[in-house]
Amino acid sequence: MKIRYGILFALALISLLSGPYLRPAFAQTAKEPTGLKNVTLWLNPEYDDPRFLMMLEGKIAASEVPAEVRFLVPEAAFMFSAGAKDATGKYTGGPPKRVPSNVPGWDEISYTLKTDTFRVEYYDPIIASQPDKKISYDFRWLYPISDLRVIVMEPRKSSAFAVTPAGRTGTDSEGFNVHSYSYRDLAVNAPPLHFDISYTRSDTRPSLGKTGAGGSGGSSSPSLMIGLVVGLLLAGALVWFLKPRNPAYARKSAARSPQAGAAPARRAPRGRLCKRCGKPIEGTPKFCPHCGAKTG
């Protein structure tokens, strides 16, 4: 009994250590970065979703990871992902913390960055009117940005596309017409970057011809997977340990089972065969009932 409860206690302790309760006590304290660098902002209307897609990527400056990062997003924005990018180009992350900010119409998101590269994506239902589209977008930031590149994409099958301020036109790797901008040394207290976009497009499908993700993006949290596995193991252990043991039932089962080494049952003797006709003879008659031959 003591061994059983000892194992139960150990499993419960492992489950707690793999969960979110004790992990902060062992985790390294995350500090905020002093600035951002190598930042790229993509503004993509009707790219893989009928809404407006904003993607932001860059590196933190003068800070070690893990780092606590914060960004401003519109109140109506649907978060797709907020995470990190590793050296192989793989993105990891999940839904960030989200609270109202002190800027009207904007929320503040925050999460722990485990590499020096951040990535934030959201969809915004900001596109107004049909088929003549209009978008009025502000980009706001919470850290000094040493260098920023902005890329505004023209949706496919659109016409009369215009963006203010005017940027440098070109084509990206996917064949989209784009307008690009470069900024340097953006201070925290600087006014937001404002873009007015307009175009005509009657096709209601996004440029890539498919609907974007409807749920929150990012890869599954490893700690969640570990917690599920440990929980299943713990549940199985509880069922096994709490299963009733009945010695009397075990003894009765043993009594009903055949004993080893018991002599096999004797078979009934088979009848004799007539030496002349070969037919079976029941009992011990002196003559065969079939052919009359003497049996003795």
C-alpha positions as CSV (number, residue, x, y, z in Angstrom):
1,M,0.0,0.0,0.0
2,K,2.8,2.5,0.9
3,I,4.6,1.7,-2.4
4,R,1.4,2.4,-4.3
5,Y,0.8,5.8,-2.8
6,G,4.4,6.6,-3.2
7,I,4.2,6.0,-7.0
8,L,1.0,8.1,-7.2
9,F,2.7,11.0,-5.4
10,A,5.7,10.8,-7.8
11,L,3.4,10.9,-10.9
12,A,1.4,13.8,-9.5
13,L,4.7,15.7,-8.9
14,I,5.9,15.1,-12.4
15,S,2.5,16.3,-13.8
16,L,2.9,19.5,-11.8
17,L,6.5,20.1,-12.9
18,S,5.5,19.7,-16.5
19,G,2.5,22.1,-16.2
20,P,2.4,25.9,-16.0
21,Y,2.3,26.3,-12.2
22,L,5.9,25.6,-11.1
23,R,7.6,26.4,-14.4
24,P,7.9,30.2,-13.8
25,A,9.8,29.6,-10.6
26,F,12.6,27.9,-12.6
27,A,12.4,29.9,-15.8
28,Q,14.9,32.7,-16.5
29,T,13.4,36.2,-16.0
30,A,12.5,37.7,-19.4
31,K,13.5,41.3,-20.0
32,E,12.1,43.7,-22.6
33,P,14.3,44.6,-25.6
34,T,15.7,48.2,-25.9
35,G,14.8,48.3,-29.6
36,L,14.1,46.6,-32.8
37,K,16.2,46.2,-36.0
38,N,16.0,44.6,-39.5
39,V,12.2,45.0,-39.3
40,T,9.9,44.3,-42.3
41,L,6.2,45.1,-42.4
42,W,4.0,43.5,-45.0
43,L,0.6,45.0,-45.8
44,N,-1.4,42.5,-47.9
45,P,-5.0,43.2,-48.7
46,E,-7.0,40.1,-49.8
47,Y,-3.9,37.9,-49.9
48,D,-5.0,34.5,-48.6
49,D,-8.1,35.8,-46.9
50,P,-10.8,38.4,-47.9
51,R,-9.5,40.5,-45.0
52,F,-6.3,42.7,-44.7
53,L,-3.2,40.7,-43.6
54,M,-0.5,42.4,-41.6
55,M,2.8,40.6,-41.1
56,L,5.7,42.0,-39.0
57,E,9.1,40.4,-38.6
58,G,12.5,41.6,-37.2
59,K,15.1,41.2,-34.5
60,I,15.3,42.5,-31.0
61,A,18.3,44.8,-30.3
62,A,20.6,44.9,-27.2
63,S,18.7,42.2,-25.3
64,E,19.2,38.5,-24.6
65,V,16.6,35.8,-24.9
66,P,14.2,35.0,-23.4
67,A,12.8,38.4,-23.9
68,E,9.3,39.8,-23.2
69,V,8.0,41.7,-26.3
70,R,5.0,43.9,-26.8
71,F,3.2,45.1,-29.9
72,L,0.1,47.1,-30.7
73,V,-2.7,45.6,-32.8
74,P,-6.1,47.0,-33.8
75,E,-9.1,46.1,-31.6
76,A,-10.8,44.3,-34.5
77,A,-7.7,42.3,-35.4
78,F,-7.8,38.5,-35.5
79,M,-4.5,37.2,-34.2
80,F,-3.0,34.5,-36.5
81,S,0.4,34.1,-34.8
82,A,2.8,35.7,-32.5
83,G,6.0,33.9,-31.9
84,A,9.7,33.4,-32.8
85,K,11.7,32.2,-35.8
86,D,14.7,29.9,-35.3
87,A,17.9,29.6,-37.3
88,T,16.3,27.0,-39.6
89,G,13.5,29.4,-40.5
90,K,10.9,27.5,-38.5
91,Y,8.2,29.6,-36.7
92,T,7.0,28.7,-33.2
93,G,4.6,30.4,-31.0
94,G,0.9,30.7,-30.0
95,P,-1.8,33.1,-29.0
96,P,-0.2,35.9,-27.0
97,K,-1.6,37.8,-24.0
98,R,-3.9,40.5,-25.1
99,V,-5.2,43.5,-23.2
100,P,-6.6,46.9,-24.1
101,S,-3.9,49.6,-24.6
102,N,-3.9,53.2,-23.7
103,V,-4.3,54.0,-27.4
104,P,-8.0,54.2,-28.4
105,G,-9.0,51.5,-30.8
106,W,-5.8,49.4,-30.2
107,D,-4.9,46.4,-28.0
108,E,-1.5,45.4,-26.6
109,I,-0.2,41.9,-27.1
110,S,2.8,40.4,-25.3
111,Y,4.6,37.1,-25.2
112,T,8.0,35.6,-24.4
113,L,10.4,35.5,-27.3
114,K,12.8,32.5,-27.2
115,T,15.0,33.6,-30.1
116,D,16.1,37.0,-31.3
117,T,13.7,37.0,-34.3
118,F,10.0,37.9,-33.7
119,R,7.0,37.3,-36.0
120,V,3.5,38.8,-35.6
121,E,0.6,38.2,-38.0
122,Y,-3.0,39.2,-37.9
123,Y,-6.1,39.7,-40.1
124,D,-8.0,43.0,-39.9
125,P,-11.5,43.5,-41.4
126,I,-10.5,47.0,-42.4
127,I,-11.3,46.8,-46.1
128,A,-14.3,49.1,-46.8
129,S,-16.8,49.3,-49.7
130,Q,-17.3,47.0,-52.7
131,P,-16.0,46.7,-55.4
132,D,-14.1,50.0,-54.9
133,K,-11.9,49.2,-51.9
134,K,-10.5,51.6,-49.4
135,I,-8.0,50.9,-46.6
136,S,-6.8,53.4,-44.0
137,Y,-4.0,51.9,-41.9
138,D,-1.7,53.1,-39.2
139,F,1.5,51.3,-38.1
140,R,2.3,51.9,-34.4
141,W,5.3,50.6,-32.4
142,L,6.4,50.4,-28.8
143,Y,10.2,50.2,-29.2
144,P,12.7,52.3,-31.2
145,I,13.3,50.9,-34.6
146,S,16.7,51.3,-36.2
147,D,15.6,50.3,-39.7
148,L,12.2,49.4,-41.2
149,R,11.1,48.2,-44.6
150,V,7.4,48.4,-45.6
151,I,5.9,46.4,-48.5
152,V,2.4,47.1,-49.7
153,M,1.0,44.3,-52.0
154,E,-1.4,44.8,-54.9
155,P,-4.1,42.1,-54.9
156,R,-4.4,40.0,-58.1
157,K,-7.2,41.0,-60.5
158,S,-7.3,44.5,-59.0
159,S,-7.2,47.7,-61.0
160,A,-6.6,51.4,-60.3
161,F,-4.4,50.5,-57.4
162,A,-3.1,53.5,-55.5
163,V,-1.3,54.0,-52.2
164,T,-0.4,57.2,-50.4
165,P,2.4,58.0,-49.7
166,A,3.8,56.7,-53.0
167,G,6.5,54.1,-52.8
168,R,9.0,52.4,-55.0
169,T,7.2,49.9,-57.3
170,G,8.4,46.4,-58.2
171,T,7.5,42.7,-58.2
172,D,8.0,40.2,-55.4
173,S,9.0,36.6,-55.5
174,E,5.4,35.5,-55.9
175,G,4.7,37.7,-58.8
176,F,2.7,40.3,-57.0
177,N,3.1,44.0,-57.8
178,V,4.4,45.7,-54.6
179,H,5.2,49.2,-53.3
180,S,8.1,49.4,-50.9
181,Y,9.3,52.0,-48.4
182,S,12.4,52.4,-46.2
183,Y,12.6,54.2,-42.8
184,R,15.4,54.6,-40.3
185,D,15.6,55.6,-36.7
186,L,12.0,55.6,-35.7
187,A,11.5,56.9,-32.1
188,V,8.9,55.6,-29.8
189,N,7.2,59.0,-29.5
190,A,7.1,59.5,-33.3
191,P,3.7,59.7,-35.0
192,P,2.4,56.5,-36.6
193,L,3.1,55.6,-40.2
194,H,-0.1,56.2,-42.2
195,F,-1.0,54.5,-45.5
196,D,-4.1,55.1,-47.6
197,I,-4.8,52.3,-50.1
198,S,-7.5,52.2,-52.7
199,Y,-8.3,49.9,-55.7
200,T,-11.1,48.2,-57.6
201,R,-11.7,44.5,-57.4
202,S,-14.9,42.6,-58.0
203,D,-13.6,39.1,-57.4
204,T,-14.5,38.2,-53.8
205,R,-11.9,35.4,-53.6
206,P,-8.5,36.1,-52.1
207,S,-5.5,36.4,-54.4
208,L,-4.3,32.9,-53.6
209,G,-7.7,31.5,-54.2
210,K,-8.2,30.0,-50.8
211,T,-9.4,31.1,-47.4
212,G,-6.9,31.9,-44.7
213,A,-6.7,30.0,-41.4
214,G,-9.7,30.5,-39.2
215,G,-8.0,29.6,-35.9
216,S,-5.1,31.0,-34.0
217,G,-1.8,30.1,-35.6
218,G,1.5,28.9,-34.4
219,S,2.7,25.4,-33.6
220,S,1.4,23.4,-30.6
221,S,3.0,24.2,-27.4
222,P,5.4,21.4,-26.3
223,S,4.5,21.9,-22.7
224,L,0.8,21.2,-23.6
225,M,1.7,18.0,-25.3
226,I,3.8,16.9,-22.4
227,G,1.0,17.7,-20.0
228,L,-1.5,15.6,-22.0
229,V,0.9,12.6,-22.1
230,V,1.6,12.8,-18.4
231,G,-2.1,13.2,-17.7
232,L,-3.0,10.1,-19.6
233,L,-0.2,8.1,-17.8
234,L,-1.5,9.4,-14.5
235,A,-5.1,8.4,-15.3
236,G,-4.0,4.9,-16.4
237,A,-2.0,4.5,-13.2
238,L,-4.9,5.6,-11.1
239,V,-7.2,3.1,-12.8
240,W,-4.7,0.3,-12.3
241,F,-3.9,1.1,-8.6
242,L,-7.5,1.7,-7.6
243,K,-8.7,-1.5,-9.3
244,P,-10.3,-3.7,-6.5
245,R,-8.3,-6.8,-5.5
246,N,-10.5,-9.8,-4.3
247,P,-8.4,-12.7,-2.9
248,A,-11.5,-14.9,-2.4
249,Y,-12.4,-14.5,-6.1
250,A,-8.9,-15.4,-7.1
251,R,-9.1,-18.6,-5.0
252,K,-12.4,-19.6,-6.5
253,S,-11.1,-19.1,-10.0
254,A,-8.0,-21.3,-9.2
255,A,-10.3,-24.0,-7.8
256,R,-12.4,-24.0,-11.0
257,S,-9.4,-24.3,-13.3
258,P,-8.1,-27.8,-14.1
259,Q,-5.1,-28.9,-12.0
260,A,-1.8,-29.6,-13.6
261,G,-0.8,-33.2,-13.8
262,A,-4.4,-34.6,-13.4
263,A,-4.9,-37.9,-15.2
264,P,-6.9,-37.6,-18.4
265,A,-10.4,-39.1,-18.4
266,R,-10.7,-42.7,-19.7
267,R,-12.3,-43.2,-23.0
268,A,-15.1,-45.7,-23.4
269,P,-13.9,-49.0,-25.0
270,R,-14.6,-49.3,-28.7
271,G,-16.7,-52.2,-30.0
272,R,-15.3,-55.4,-31.7
273,L,-15.3,-56.0,-35.4
274,C,-16.3,-59.3,-37.1
275,K,-13.3,-61.1,-38.5
276,R,-15.4,-62.2,-41.5
277,C,-17.6,-59.3,-42.5
278,G,-15.8,-56.6,-40.7
279,K,-18.9,-55.1,-39.2
280,P,-19.1,-53.9,-35.6
281,I,-20.4,-56.3,-32.9
282,E,-22.1,-54.9,-29.8
283,G,-21.7,-56.8,-26.5
284,T,-20.1,-60.2,-26.4
285,P,-22.2,-62.6,-28.5
286,K,-20.8,-65.9,-29.6
287,F,-21.9,-65.4,-33.3
288,C,-21.9,-62.3,-35.5
289,P,-25.4,-60.9,-35.8
290,H,-24.6,-59.9,-39.4
291,C,-23.0,-62.9,-41.0
292,G,-23.4,-65.6,-38.3
293,A,-19.7,-66.3,-38.1
294,K,-18.3,-67.5,-34.8
295,T,-16.8,-64.6,-32.8
296,G,-14.7,-66.6,-30.4
